Amino acid sequence: MKYKITLIAAILFAFFLSSCEFNNNPVVTNSVTAQRKLLVELSTSSTCTNCPPAENFLNQIDSASGITSSDTSVVIIEFHTPIPTPGDPFYAQNMPASNARKNFYDVQVNPTLLIGGSTKYIGFDAQSWTNSINIKLSQKENYNLTFNIAYDTATRNGSVDISLLQTGGANLSDLKLFIAVTENKLPFGTKFYHNVLRDFITDANGDDMQIAIGQPFSVTKNFVLNSIVTNPYNTNITVFAQSMSTKDVVVVARKKLL
């Protein structure tokens, strides 16, 4: 009889534990604190032996593993550079776009992480990166950004219709608009690279834009998908506005091309 009581108690205890795990799903809990979308950029290279931990960290965020307070609110772009040595195929395919980001941030070492544009880390530090991302995610969003994509798979022609409205914060006179094309699941060697910068639909250094509180901004950009993009179904379009002086990315949004 004592054995039966002990067995029933063990079963009830196990059920209680499993229920607690289910009810404390980190995705649900973490999503509450995010106030905005956040752009995170990584300078990396296939020739960089110190970069895989940084890339894996961002891959976990991209797969919503619960690394930050709201992984699904983090938008990732990885641009490849010839650091420490040449030979990276993704850099060779896309030097103008990658060099534009490298030069804008004055990247000298890989890996270098840019959080919201204005926060720069040289070298991988999981705890510092996570803390800084969470702080940025908790900040108030002062812009409403929406966009739609039209794309023809036969011709590789497309367009991006953008609407942007500033709802608060300071009026900034040096904002530029960027539309980036990134691709996932790019094989090289024994691994796959994700969120790789493949092109800019805007100028690589951004397009001029004028925006003020309560004054809507809209634009349509036509494009031909860069021939280096191997799979449009693994491709994302990322739209963001960035201050040229502070490097702060004030708003960002991402959608799949198809």
N, C-alpha and C positions, 0 to 999 in steps of 0.2 A: 504493500500500500504506500509506504514511504517512497519507494522507487517511482511509482506512478505519479505521485504529487511532484516530486523533483523533476521528472520528465516534462510534465505539463508546464511547470514554472519556467523551465528552460525554453520551451517552445514559445511561450508568451513573451519572454524577454527578447528572443531573437526577432519575433514579429515587431516588437516595440522598436528595436534598433533599426530594422529595415524601414519602418514607417518614418522614423526621424530622418534617415538619409534621403528619402523621397521628398519629404516636406521642406528640406533645406537645400534644394537644387540650387547650385551657385549661379546658374544662368538667370533664374528668376530674381534672386536676391540682388545680384550685381547690377541688373538693368535699371534698378530704381534710382541710382545716384547720378546717372549720366544726364547732363544738361545740354550736351552738344555733340556733334560729330567732330572728330579730331583727325587731322592728317599727320601720319608718322612716315618719315622717309628714311631709308637706309642706303648709305653708300657702301657698296660691297664689290666683290670680284671673285671669280672662280679661281684666281691665283692667290687668294688671300687665305692662309691657313688658320687665321684667327677669327674668320667670319662665320663659319658654320654655327657656333652657339647663338650668335645674334640672329642669324637667319631662322634657326629652329624656334627661337623665342617668338619671333614675329609670325611664323607659321602656326604656332599654337594659338596666338591671338586671332589669326585669320580663320581658324577652325573653331573659334568660340569655345576654348578649353577652360575659360574662367581665370585667365591670367590677370586681367585688369578688372576694374569695377564694372566695365561694360565692353566686352570684346567686340560686340557687334557695332559699337559706335566708333571703332577705330578703323580708319581707311589707310591702307598701306601702299606705298610706292617704293620699289627698290631700284635704284639706278646704279649701273655697273660702270666702274672706272678702271684705268690701267694701273692700279695700285695694289700690291707693291711692285708687280712686274706686268708687262704687256702679255696678251694671250687670251684674254677673256673674249669669247665669241659674241656675247650679248653687247659688250661695249663696241666691238669692231663693227657690228651691224648698225649701231645707232649712236655714233659719236657726237653729232651736233646736240641732240636732246640731252644726253648724259653729261656732256661737257658743260652745258648751260647750267644744270643743277650743281655740278661739282664746283664750278667757278663762282656761282652765286653764293654758295655756302663756304667757299674757300676750304674745300676738303683736301687734306694732305695725308690722312691716314685712314685705312679701313680696319675695322668697321667704324663708321661715324653715323650717329643717329640724330635726326632732326625731329623734335616733337613740336608740332604746331608751327614749324618753321623757325621760331625764335629761341628754342631751347636746344642746345647742341651738346652731345656727348661723344667723346672720342674714346673708343674702346667699349667692350661689352660689360655692362653692370646690371644684372637682372633686377636687383632691388631698387636701385636708383631710377632705372628706366620705368619700372612699374609705378613707383611713387609719383614721378613727374607726369606720367600719362594720366594717372588718376586725378591729380590736381587740375590738370588742363580739362579733363572731362567734366569736372564739377563746376567749371566756370559757365556763366550765363551765355546763351546764344543770342547775338544781337542781329542776326540776319536770317531771312527765310530764303532758301535756295531750292528751286525745283527745275528739273529739265527733262526733256523727252528726246528719245533717239529714234531716228528712222534709218534703216540700213537695208540695202539690196545685196543679197548674197551673190547674185550673178555678176553684177558690175563692180562690187566692192565700194559703191558710192553710198554716202550717208549724210545725215545732217543732225545737228544738236541744237534744239530750241531751249534757251535758257531764260529763266525769270528770276530776278533777285530783288529783294526788298530789305532795306535796313530798317530795323525797328527800334534800335537804341544804340547807346555807346557814342563815341566821338566820331565826327565826320572826318574821313581820311582822304586826302587828295592824291595819294600816291599808290592806290590800289591797282593791281593788274589782274586780269582774268587769265586763267590757265585751263586748258582742256587736255588731259593726259590720257594716253592709251597704254594700258598695261595688259600683260598676258601671263596666264598661269600654266603650270605643268610643262615647263620647257626643260627637256632632258639635256643633260651634259655630263659625261662621265657616268658615275654611278648614282647620280641624284637628279632631282627635279627642282627647278627654280620657279618661284611664284611671285606674282605682283611685279614682274619685270617691266620697267619703262621701255616702251617700244616706239613711242612717237608723241609729239604734241600736235594737236589740231590747231591750236593757236600758235603764235610765234613761240619759239622755245624760251624766250625771255618774257613772255606774257603779252597780252593785248591791253592797250589803254582802255580804261573804263571810268565813267563818272557816276557816282552814286552818293546820295545823301539821305538822311532819315526821312522816311515817308515818300521818297521819290523812286518809283519802280524803275528798274533797269532790265532791259530785255535785249537779246541778240540771238541770231541764228547763224551757226557756223556750218558750212558745207565741207565735206572732206572725202578723200579717197583713202581707204584703209591701206596703210603701209604694207608693201609686199613682204616685209620680213615677218609679219604676223602670220603664224602658221595655222592657227585654229581660231576663227572668230567666235566659236562657242566657248572658248576659254578666255575670252577677252572682256575687259572692263573699261568703261569710260569714267574718268574722275574729273569733276569740275571743282575748281577752287579759286578763291580770291586771296591775294597776298599783298601785304605792304612791302614796298621796295626798300624802305628805310629801316623798319624794325624787323622785317622778315616774318612778321606774324601772319599766319594763315587764319583769316577771320571767319571763313566758312568753307565747308567742303561737303561734297556729296558724290556717291558712286553708284553706277548702275551697270549691269551686264549689257554687252553689246547686243546679244541675242538671248 
